[in-house]
Amino acid sequence: MTKVKVYVVLLFLGLGLQQSYSQKYKFKTSGFSVLEKNERGKWGKWSDLNLVNLMVSLDTDKSRIVVYSQIIQLFEIIVYQPTEENENDIVYSFTCKDNNGEDCTVSIITRKKQENRKQLYINYDNKIILYNIFNM
């Protein structure tokens, strides 16, 4: 009977430790802008920054990023790219597939010289979507 109790305790400890390794990050957006390529394949200008108040979640346990906009944007993380850091920025990038099966790169960039301001970039071949974000 004592061995059974020990196994039960070890099982619960094991399950508890496994949960602690999953990481979920929640952000709120404050601004939104888009950059698109024109008919000639050249990048245009960024759209005016629109104020938006959306929630964004990064769930490494489920390997997905979700932007809770009017139409939910779901990005399945295919590859966790190495972190890049220089004197200006820290960049966390993910190779993803969106809800429509399109390939894209989603990056969370911390601007060191701008009071650690964070931005979320969703990069497609023909457009880039930018959200200014902050931790919840």
NUKE-746799 format. One record per atom (N, C-alpha, C): residue in three letters; x, y, z; atom name. Coordinates in Angstrom, 3 decimals. Atoms other than C-alpha are relative to their C-alpha. Example, Ala and Ser with C-alpha at 12.3 -4.5 7.8 and 13.67 -1.06 7.14 Angstrom:
<pt "Ala" <0.890 -1.190 0.000> "N"> <pt "Ala" <12.300 -4.500 7.800> "CA"> <pt "Ala" <0.900 1.200 0.000> "C"> <pt "Ser" <-0.820 -1.190 -0.060> "N"> <pt "Ser" <13.670 -1.060 7.140> "CA"> <pt "Ser" <-0.770 1.090 0.730> "C"> 
! end
This chain:
<pt "Met" <0.827 -1.199 0.000> "N"> <pt "Met" <0.000 0.000 0.000> "CA"> <pt "Met" <0.867 1.258 0.000> "C"> <pt "Thr" <-0.887 -1.159 -0.062> "N"> <pt "Thr" <2.894 2.366 0.765> "CA"> <pt "Thr" <0.590 0.298 -1.380> "C"> <pt "Lys" <-0.557 -0.199 1.338> "N"> <pt "Lys" <4.366 1.811 -2.711> "CA"> <pt "Lys" <-1.014 0.676 -0.913> "C"> <pt "Val" <1.047 -0.603 0.816> "N"> <pt "Val" <1.052 2.737 -4.309> "CA"> <pt "Val" <-0.080 1.495 0.302> "C"> <pt "Lys" <0.053 -1.412 -0.376> "N"> <pt "Lys" <0.972 6.019 -2.355> "CA"> <pt "Lys" <1.187 0.757 -0.586> "C"> <pt "Val" <-1.199 -0.634 0.551> "N"> <pt "Val" <4.530 6.807 -3.445> "CA"> <pt "Val" <-0.164 0.201 -1.501> "C"> <pt "Tyr" <0.206 -0.121 1.446> "N"> <pt "Tyr" <3.649 6.117 -7.103> "CA"> <pt "Tyr" <-1.027 1.083 -0.329> "C"> <pt "Val" <1.024 -1.019 0.232> "N"> <pt "Val" <0.544 8.297 -6.877> "CA"> <pt "Val" <0.600 1.392 0.196> "C"> <pt "Val" <-0.639 -1.294 -0.259> "N"> <pt "Val" <2.558 11.171 -5.360> "CA"> <pt "Val" <0.966 0.345 -1.134> "C"> <pt "Leu" <-0.940 -0.241 1.100> "N"> <pt "Leu" <5.267 10.790 -8.035> "CA"> <pt "Leu" <-0.735 0.338 -1.297> "C"> <pt "Leu" <0.795 -0.286 1.187> "N"> <pt "Leu" <2.605 10.754 -10.753> "CA"> <pt "Leu" <-0.490 1.443 0.015> "C"> <pt "Phe" <0.490 -1.369 -0.094> "N"> <pt "Phe" <1.075 14.009 -9.508> "CA"> <pt "Phe" <1.130 1.014 -0.106> "C"> <pt "Leu" <-1.152 -0.890 0.129> "N"> <pt "Leu" <4.499 15.629 -9.153> "CA"> <pt "Leu" <0.452 0.088 -1.454> "C"> <pt "Gly" <-0.393 0.023 1.408> "N"> <pt "Gly" <5.382 14.560 -12.687> "CA"> <pt "Gly" <-0.940 0.807 -0.870> "C"> <pt "Leu" <0.982 -0.771 0.769> "N"> <pt "Leu" <2.168 15.987 -14.103> "CA"> <pt "Leu" <0.109 1.488 0.315> "C"> <pt "Gly" <-0.147 -1.404 -0.398> "N"> <pt "Gly" <2.654 19.212 -12.142> "CA"> <pt "Gly" <1.230 0.636 -0.619> "C"> <pt "Leu" <-1.213 -0.538 0.605> "N"> <pt "Leu" <6.203 19.664 -13.407> "CA"> <pt "Leu" <-0.161 0.170 -1.501> "C"> <pt "Gln" <0.202 -0.097 1.440> "N"> <pt "Gln" <5.137 19.025 -16.985> "CA"> <pt "Gln" <-0.793 1.255 -0.343> "C"> <pt "Gln" <0.792 -1.206 0.227> "N"> <pt "Gln" <2.575 21.825 -16.750> "CA"> <pt "Gln" <0.854 1.250 0.126> "C"> <pt "Ser" <-0.785 -1.200 -0.239> "N"> <pt "Ser" <5.210 24.277 -15.486> "CA"> <pt "Ser" <0.900 0.343 -1.179> "C"> <pt "Tyr" <-0.853 -0.279 1.140> "N"> <pt "Tyr" <7.228 23.965 -18.714> "CA"> <pt "Tyr" <-0.749 0.659 -1.150> "C"> <pt "Ser" <0.746 -0.642 1.071> "N"> <pt "Ser" <4.438 25.152 -20.972> "CA"> <pt "Ser" <-0.048 1.496 0.301> "C"> <pt "Gln" <-0.024 -1.442 -0.207> "N"> <pt "Gln" <4.573 28.900 -21.500> "CA"> <pt "Gln" <-1.062 0.659 -0.863> "C"> <pt "Lys" <1.026 -0.766 0.691> "N"> <pt "Lys" <1.755 31.219 -22.424> "CA"> <pt "Lys" <0.266 1.472 0.275> "C"> <pt "Tyr" <-0.229 -1.435 -0.107> "N"> <pt "Tyr" <2.268 34.894 -23.105> "CA"> <pt "Tyr" <-1.224 0.708 -0.536> "C"> <pt "Lys" <1.162 -0.772 0.430> "N"> <pt "Lys" <-0.535 37.418 -23.383> "CA"> <pt "Lys" <0.417 1.448 -0.182> "C"> <pt "Phe" <-0.303 -1.382 0.328> "N"> <pt "Phe" <-0.286 40.820 -25.000> "CA"> <pt "Phe" <-1.290 0.727 -0.348> "C"> <pt "Lys" <1.070 -0.866 0.493> "N"> <pt "Lys" <-2.605 43.723 -25.752> "CA"> <pt "Lys" <0.600 0.858 -1.107> "C"> <pt "Thr" <-0.466 -0.874 1.071> "N"> <pt "Thr" <-2.345 45.771 -28.910> "CA"> <pt "Thr" <-0.428 1.433 0.293> "C"> <pt "Ser" <0.390 -1.407 -0.133> "N"> <pt "Ser" <-2.390 49.552 -29.026> "CA"> <pt "Ser" <-0.070 0.685 -1.360> "C"> <pt "Gly" <0.003 -0.595 1.323> "N"> <pt "Gly" <-1.781 50.280 -32.714> "CA"> <pt "Gly" <0.165 -1.059 -1.071> "C"> <pt "Phe" <0.030 0.942 1.111> "N"> <pt "Phe" <-2.046 48.640 -36.122> "CA"> <pt "Phe" <0.335 0.757 -1.280> "C"> <pt "Ser" <-0.352 -0.605 1.278> "N"> <pt "Ser" <-0.474 49.419 -39.511> "CA"> <pt "Ser" <0.308 -1.111 -0.999> "C"> <pt "Val" <-0.238 0.992 1.052> "N"> <pt "Val" <-0.043 47.631 -42.859> "CA"> <pt "Val" <0.909 0.612 -1.064> "C"> <pt "Leu" <-0.862 -0.369 1.116> "N"> <pt "Leu" <2.625 47.787 -45.564> "CA"> <pt "Leu" <-0.232 -1.031 -1.095> "C"> <pt "Glu" <0.287 0.929 1.092> "N"> <pt "Glu" <1.815 46.298 -48.983> "CA"> <pt "Glu" <0.877 0.298 -1.201> "C"> <pt "Lys" <-0.701 -0.178 1.271> "N"> <pt "Lys" <3.601 45.737 -52.272> "CA"> <pt "Lys" <-0.999 0.505 -1.032> "C"> <pt "Asn" <0.859 -0.490 1.073> "N"> <pt "Asn" <2.241 47.568 -55.296> "CA"> <pt "Asn" <0.032 -0.959 -1.186> "C"> <pt "Glu" <0.092 0.864 1.179> "N"> <pt "Glu" <1.550 46.150 -58.765> "CA"> <pt "Glu" <1.371 -0.366 -0.565> "C"> <pt "Arg" <-1.354 0.237 0.517> "N"> <pt "Arg" <5.255 46.415 -59.652> "CA"> <pt "Arg" <0.857 -0.826 0.950> "C"> <pt "Gly" <-0.746 0.795 -0.964> "N"> <pt "Gly" <6.302 44.407 -56.606> "CA"> <pt "Gly" <0.869 0.815 0.938> "C"> <pt "Lys" <-0.769 -0.894 -0.889> "N"> <pt "Lys" <7.751 47.431 -54.766> "CA"> <pt "Lys" <-0.826 0.285 1.250> "C"> <pt "Trp" <0.688 -0.316 -1.245> "N"> <pt "Trp" <6.935 48.145 -51.138> "CA"> <pt "Trp" <-0.502 1.436 -0.042> "C"> <pt "Gly" <0.600 -1.333 -0.066> "N"> <pt "Gly" <4.596 51.100 -50.688> "CA"> <pt "Gly" <0.377 0.686 1.300> "C"> <pt "Lys" <-0.205 -0.692 -1.275> "N"> <pt "Lys" <4.239 53.205 -47.551> "CA"> <pt "Lys" <-0.870 -0.648 1.059> "C"> <pt "Trp" <0.809 0.493 -1.111> "N"> <pt "Trp" <3.000 52.171 -44.135> "CA"> <pt "Trp" <-1.307 0.777 0.057> "C"> <pt "Ser" <1.284 -0.674 -0.211> "N"> <pt "Ser" <-0.676 52.928 -43.589> "CA"> <pt "Ser" <0.073 0.798 1.298> "C"> <pt "Asp" <0.063 -0.741 -1.259> "N"> <pt "Asp" <-1.596 55.384 -40.872> "CA"> <pt "Asp" <-0.203 -0.982 1.146> "C"> <pt "Leu" <0.149 0.846 -1.185> "N"> <pt "Leu" <-1.364 53.865 -37.412> "CA"> <pt "Leu" <-1.415 0.160 0.547> "C"> <pt "Asn" <1.356 -0.004 -0.555> "N"> <pt "Asn" <-4.884 52.948 -36.281> "CA"> <pt "Asn" <0.044 -0.531 1.420> "C"> <pt "Leu" <0.065 0.472 -1.378> "N"> <pt "Leu" <-5.657 52.561 -32.607> "CA"> <pt "Leu" <-0.887 -1.233 0.063> "C"> <pt "Val" <0.772 1.228 -0.175> "N"> <pt "Val" <-6.810 49.040 -31.762> "CA"> <pt "Val" <0.283 -0.564 1.377> "C"> <pt "Asn" <-0.139 0.613 -1.313> "N"> <pt "Asn" <-7.369 47.195 -28.515> "CA"> <pt "Asn" <-0.382 -1.468 -0.136> "C"> <pt "Leu" <0.224 1.425 0.209> "N"> <pt "Leu" <-6.993 43.473 -29.208> "CA"> <pt "Leu" <0.880 -0.793 0.949> "C"> <pt "Met" <-0.839 0.894 -0.778> "N"> <pt "Met" <-5.603 40.526 -27.307> "CA"> <pt "Met" <0.777 -0.896 -0.959> "C"> <pt "Val" <-0.851 0.906 0.758> "N"> <pt "Val" <-2.717 38.437 -28.674> "CA"> <pt "Val" <0.547 -1.016 0.986> "C"> <pt "Ser" <-0.595 1.003 -0.880> "N"> <pt "Ser" <-1.590 35.146 -27.193> "CA"> <pt "Ser" <1.021 -0.831 -0.774> "C"> <pt "Leu" <-1.031 0.906 0.500> "N"> <pt "Leu" <1.557 33.111 -27.777> "CA"> <pt "Leu" <-0.016 -1.184 0.947> "C"> <pt "Asp" <0.103 1.219 -0.808> "N"> <pt "Asp" <1.113 29.545 -26.538> "CA"> <pt "Asp" <1.015 -1.008 -0.531> "C"> <pt "Thr" <-1.043 0.917 0.470> "N"> <pt "Thr" <4.307 27.490 -26.835> "CA"> <pt "Thr" <-0.392 -1.448 0.219> "C"> <pt "Asp" <0.474 1.370 -0.232> "N"> <pt "Asp" <2.522 24.415 -25.464> "CA"> <pt "Asp" <-0.780 -0.505 -1.218> "C"> <pt "Lys" <0.811 0.369 1.165> "N"> <pt "Lys" <0.109 24.415 -28.428> "CA"> <pt "Lys" <0.657 0.438 -1.307> "C"> <pt "Ser" <-0.738 -0.497 1.168> "N"> <pt "Ser" <2.688 25.989 -30.826> "CA"> <pt "Ser" <-0.893 0.846 -0.895> "C"> <pt "Arg" <0.847 -0.884 0.792> "N"> <pt "Arg" <0.394 28.781 -31.915> "CA"> <pt "Arg" <0.001 1.417 0.554> "C"> <pt "Ile" <0.173 -1.415 -0.330> "N"> <pt "Ile" <-0.082 32.521 -31.931> "CA"> <pt "Ile" <-1.397 0.364 -0.474> "C"> <pt "Val" <1.362 -0.384 0.360> "N"> <pt "Val" <-3.594 33.960 -31.922> "CA"> <pt "Val" <-0.155 1.503 0.193> "C"> <pt "Val" <0.363 -1.411 -0.090> "N"> <pt "Val" <-4.619 37.553 -32.674> "CA"> <pt "Val" <-1.522 0.038 0.006> "C"> <pt "Tyr" <1.454 0.004 -0.172> "N"> <pt "Tyr" <-8.155 38.050 -31.396> "CA"> <pt "Tyr" <-0.597 1.278 -0.593> "C"> <pt "Ser" <0.618 -1.112 0.716> "N"> <pt "Ser" <-9.317 40.543 -34.030> "CA"> <pt "Ser" <-1.428 -0.407 -0.356> "C"> <pt "Gln" <1.384 0.312 0.376> "N"> <pt "Gln" <-12.828 40.677 -35.501> "CA"> <pt "Gln" <-0.067 -1.370 -0.673> "C"> <pt "Ile" <-0.183 1.334 0.566> "N"> <pt "Ile" <-11.769 37.722 -37.650> "CA"> <pt "Ile" <1.254 -0.548 0.665> "C"> <pt "Ile" <-1.125 0.529 -0.768> "N"> <pt "Ile" <-9.522 35.589 -35.438> "CA"> <pt "Ile" <1.108 -0.458 -0.944> "C"> <pt "Gln" <-1.178 0.373 0.780> "N"> <pt "Gln" <-6.023 35.220 -36.879> "CA"> <pt "Gln" <0.774 -1.051 0.791> "C"> <pt "Leu" <-0.679 1.110 -0.675> "N"> <pt "Leu" <-4.515 31.847 -35.946> "CA"> <pt "Leu" <1.239 -0.362 -0.803> "C"> <pt "Phe" <-1.264 0.333 0.631> "N"> <pt "Phe" <-0.864 31.108 -36.706> "CA"> <pt "Phe" <0.582 -1.233 0.673> "C"> <pt "Glu" <-0.611 1.229 -0.504> "N"> <pt "Glu" <0.425 27.552 -36.287> "CA"> <pt "Glu" <1.508 0.135 -0.157> "C"> <pt "Ile" <-1.459 -0.130 0.044> "N"> <pt "Ile" <4.118 27.689 -35.385> "CA"> <pt "Ile" <0.592 -1.292 -0.544> "C"> <pt "Ile" <-0.656 1.136 0.637> "N"> <pt "Ile" <6.095 25.389 -37.680> "CA"> <pt "Ile" <1.449 -0.107 0.481> "C"> <pt "Val" <-1.403 -0.035 -0.414> "N"> <pt "Val" <9.649 26.462 -36.724> "CA"> <pt "Val" <0.206 1.161 0.965> "C"> <pt "Tyr" <-0.441 -1.037 -0.931> "N"> <pt "Tyr" <10.939 28.377 -33.697> "CA"> <pt "Tyr" <1.394 0.419 -0.457> "C"> <pt "Gln" <-1.286 -0.456 0.513> "N"> <pt "Gln" <13.741 30.447 -35.220> "CA"> <pt "Gln" <0.886 0.484 1.147> "C"> <pt "Pro" <-0.897 -0.480 -1.058> "N"> <pt "Pro" <16.853 31.369 -33.210> "CA"> <pt "Pro" <-0.253 1.481 0.309> "C"> <pt "Thr" <0.148 -1.389 -0.430> "N"> <pt "Thr" <16.599 34.593 -31.215> "CA"> <pt "Thr" <1.149 0.816 -0.570> "C"> <pt "Glu" <-1.018 -0.914 0.505> "N"> <pt "Glu" <18.439 37.508 -32.796> "CA"> <pt "Glu" <0.041 1.207 0.921> "C"> <pt "Glu" <-0.135 -1.165 -0.866> "N"> <pt "Glu" <19.829 40.325 -30.701> "CA"> <pt "Glu" <1.148 0.857 -0.487> "C"> <pt "Asn" <-1.053 -0.958 0.293> "N"> <pt "Asn" <21.790 43.447 -31.497> "CA"> <pt "Asn" <-0.148 1.159 0.980> "C"> <pt "Glu" <0.046 -1.091 -0.974> "N"> <pt "Glu" <22.315 46.780 -29.757> "CA"> <pt "Glu" <-1.349 0.714 0.029> "C"> <pt "Asn" <1.296 -0.685 0.073> "N"> <pt "Asn" <18.870 48.025 -30.863> "CA"> <pt "Asn" <-1.202 -0.875 0.330> "C"> <pt "Asp" <1.189 0.840 -0.045> "N"> <pt "Asp" <16.528 45.020 -30.875> "CA"> <pt "Asp" <0.291 -1.402 0.518> "C"> <pt "Ile" <0.039 1.440 -0.256> "N"> <pt "Ile" <15.720 41.548 -29.573> "CA"> <pt "Ile" <-1.153 -0.519 -0.845> "C"> <pt "Val" <1.006 0.485 0.948> "N"> <pt "Val" <13.834 39.544 -32.217> "CA"> <pt "Val" <-0.244 -1.486 0.222> "C"> <pt "Tyr" <0.450 1.384 -0.110> "N"> <pt "Tyr" <11.881 36.336 -31.596> "CA"> <pt "Tyr" <-0.868 -0.261 -1.229> "C"> <pt "Ser" <0.738 0.258 1.240> "N"> <pt "Ser" <10.708 34.894 -34.931> "CA"> <pt "Ser" <-0.472 -1.439 -0.067> "C"> <pt "Phe" <0.644 1.297 0.145> "N"> <pt "Phe" <8.473 31.991 -35.835> "CA"> <pt "Phe" <-0.447 -0.164 -1.448> "C"> <pt "Thr" <0.534 0.334 1.315> "N"> <pt "Thr" <7.833 30.377 -39.208> "CA"> <pt "Thr" <-1.365 -0.627 0.243> "C"> <pt "Cys" <1.378 0.404 -0.313> "N"> <pt "Cys" <4.058 29.885 -39.316> "CA"> <pt "Cys" <-0.811 -0.283 -1.259> "C"> <pt "Lys" <1.073 0.116 0.991> "N"> <pt "Lys" <1.014 28.869 -41.336> "CA"> <pt "Lys" <-1.221 0.658 0.634> "C"> <pt "Asp" <1.188 -0.664 -0.542> "N"> <pt "Asp" <-2.073 31.031 -40.946> "CA"> <pt "Asp" <-1.248 -0.844 -0.208> "C"> <pt "Asn" <1.263 0.748 0.111> "N"> <pt "Asn" <-5.759 29.972 -40.904> "CA"> <pt "Asn" <-0.292 -0.428 -1.436> "C"> <pt "Asn" <0.246 0.321 1.414> "N"> <pt "Asn" <-5.763 29.951 -44.735> "CA"> <pt "Asn" <1.069 -0.911 -0.584> "C"> <pt "Gly" <-1.068 0.873 0.479> "N"> <pt "Gly" <-2.665 27.730 -44.974> "CA"> <pt "Gly" <1.151 0.746 -0.648> "C"> <pt "Glu" <-1.077 -0.798 0.589> "N"> <pt "Glu" <-0.452 30.620 -46.147> "CA"> <pt "Glu" <1.205 0.035 0.938> "C"> <pt "Asp" <-1.230 -0.113 -0.770> "N"> <pt "Asp" <3.182 30.704 -45.048> "CA"> <pt "Asp" <0.246 1.454 0.377> "C"> <pt "Cys" <-0.365 -1.340 -0.450> "N"> <pt "Cys" <4.316 33.698 -43.022> "CA"> <pt "Cys" <1.034 -0.122 1.108> "C"> <pt "Thr" <-0.917 -0.066 -1.136> "N"> <pt "Thr" <6.870 34.759 -40.457> "CA"> <pt "Thr" <-0.593 0.987 0.991> "C"> <pt "Val" <0.496 -0.866 -1.060> "N"> <pt "Val" <5.638 36.179 -37.161> "CA"> <pt "Val" <1.183 0.304 0.908> "C"> <pt "Ser" <-1.121 -0.416 -0.834> "N"> <pt "Ser" <8.165 38.189 -35.156> "CA"> <pt "Ser" <-0.494 0.908 1.116> "C"> <pt "Ile" <0.223 -0.903 -1.128> "N"> <pt "Ile" <8.004 39.789 -31.738> "CA"> <pt "Ile" <1.326 0.707 0.225> "C"> <pt "Ile" <-1.230 -0.786 -0.079> "N"> <pt "Ile" <10.536 42.598 -31.585> "CA"> <pt "Ile" <-0.080 0.935 1.197> "C"> <pt "Thr" <-0.133 -0.933 -1.117> "N"> <pt "Thr" <11.622 44.429 -28.449> "CA"> <pt "Thr" <1.006 1.065 -0.415> "C"> <pt "Arg" <-0.843 -1.133 0.381> "N"> <pt "Arg" <13.052 47.886 -29.251> "CA"> <pt "Arg" <0.725 0.511 1.252> "C"> <pt "Lys" <-0.752 -0.325 -1.212> "N"> <pt "Lys" <15.782 48.318 -26.619> "CA"> <pt "Lys" <0.134 1.502 0.233> "C"> <pt "Lys" <-0.257 -1.436 -0.142> "N"> <pt "Lys" <16.418 51.988 -27.309> "CA"> <pt "Lys" <-1.279 0.825 0.007> "C"> <pt "Gln" <1.293 -0.683 -0.058> "N"> <pt "Gln" <12.702 52.823 -27.217> "CA"> <pt "Gln" <-0.764 -0.477 1.229> "C"> <pt "Glu" <0.579 0.415 -1.284> "N"> <pt "Glu" <12.048 51.899 -23.583> "CA"> <pt "Glu" <-0.592 -1.399 -0.065> "C"> <pt "Asn" <0.422 1.400 0.156> "N"> <pt "Asn" <11.704 48.202 -24.553> "CA"> <pt "Asn" <-1.403 -0.144 -0.579> "C"> <pt "Arg" <1.289 0.075 0.699> "N"> <pt "Arg" <8.661 48.906 -26.723> "CA"> <pt "Arg" <-0.040 -1.295 -0.813> "C"> <pt "Lys" <0.149 1.268 0.722> "N"> <pt "Lys" <7.319 45.686 -28.284> "CA"> <pt "Lys" <-0.900 0.188 -1.217> "C"> <pt "Gln" <0.802 -0.008 1.214> "N"> <pt "Gln" <5.978 45.146 -31.770> "CA"> <pt "Gln" <-0.132 -1.419 -0.514> "C"> <pt "Leu" <0.273 1.290 0.623> "N"> <pt "Leu" <4.413 42.157 -33.500> "CA"> <pt "Leu" <-0.089 0.235 -1.502> "C"> <pt "Tyr" <0.003 -0.088 1.452> "N"> <pt "Tyr" <5.172 41.788 -37.222> "CA"> <pt "Tyr" <-0.483 -1.324 -0.571> "C"> <pt "Ile" <0.461 1.179 0.735> "N"> <pt "Ile" <3.289 39.346 -39.460> "CA"> <pt "Ile" <0.394 0.233 -1.452> "C"> <pt "Asn" <-0.596 -0.216 1.322> "N"> <pt "Asn" <5.300 39.058 -42.683> "CA"> <pt "Asn" <-0.464 -1.049 -1.003> "C"> <pt "Tyr" <0.350 0.818 1.153> "N"> <pt "Tyr" <3.822 37.669 -45.884> "CA"> <pt "Tyr" <0.873 0.461 -1.170> "C"> <pt "Asp" <-0.772 -0.397 1.178> "N"> <pt "Asp" <5.387 37.822 -49.356> "CA"> <pt "Asp" <-0.396 1.381 -0.513> "C"> <pt "Asn" <0.485 -1.236 0.617> "N"> <pt "Asn" <3.208 40.774 -50.389> "CA"> <pt "Asn" <-0.526 1.046 0.984> "C"> <pt "Lys" <0.449 -0.996 -0.982> "N"> <pt "Lys" <2.285 42.511 -47.123> "CA"> <pt "Lys" <0.619 -0.299 1.364> "C"> <pt "Ile" <-0.461 0.127 -1.386> "N"> <pt "Ile" <3.422 43.136 -43.559> "CA"> <pt "Ile" <-1.045 0.673 0.877> "C"> <pt "Ile" <0.953 -0.543 -0.963> "N"> <pt "Ile" <1.001 43.655 -40.689> "CA"> <pt "Ile" <0.779 0.264 1.292> "C"> <pt "Leu" <-0.706 -0.415 -1.205> "N"> <pt "Leu" <2.321 45.509 -37.648> "CA"> <pt "Leu" <-0.981 0.308 1.106> "C"> <pt "Tyr" <0.759 -0.369 -1.202> "N"> <pt "Tyr" <0.822 45.649 -34.169> "CA"> <pt "Tyr" <0.994 0.498 1.045> "C"> <pt "Asn" <-0.722 -0.386 -1.202> "N"> <pt "Asn" <2.261 47.675 -31.310> "CA"> <pt "Asn" <-0.632 -0.770 1.145> "C"> <pt "Ile" <0.537 0.863 -1.061> "N"> <pt "Ile" <1.908 45.399 -28.287> "CA"> <pt "Ile" <0.677 0.330 1.335> "C"> <pt "Phe" <-0.597 -0.076 -1.335> "N"> <pt "Phe" <2.523 45.406 -24.554> "CA"> <pt "Phe" <-0.476 -1.207 0.809> "C"> <pt "Asn" <0.322 1.174 -0.830> "N"> <pt "Asn" <2.539 42.644 -21.920> "CA"> <pt "Asn" <-1.235 0.266 0.842> "C"> <pt "Met" <1.175 -0.097 -0.885> "N"> <pt "Met" <-0.665 41.969 -20.012> "CA"> <pt "Met" <0.404 -0.378 1.404> "C"> 
! end
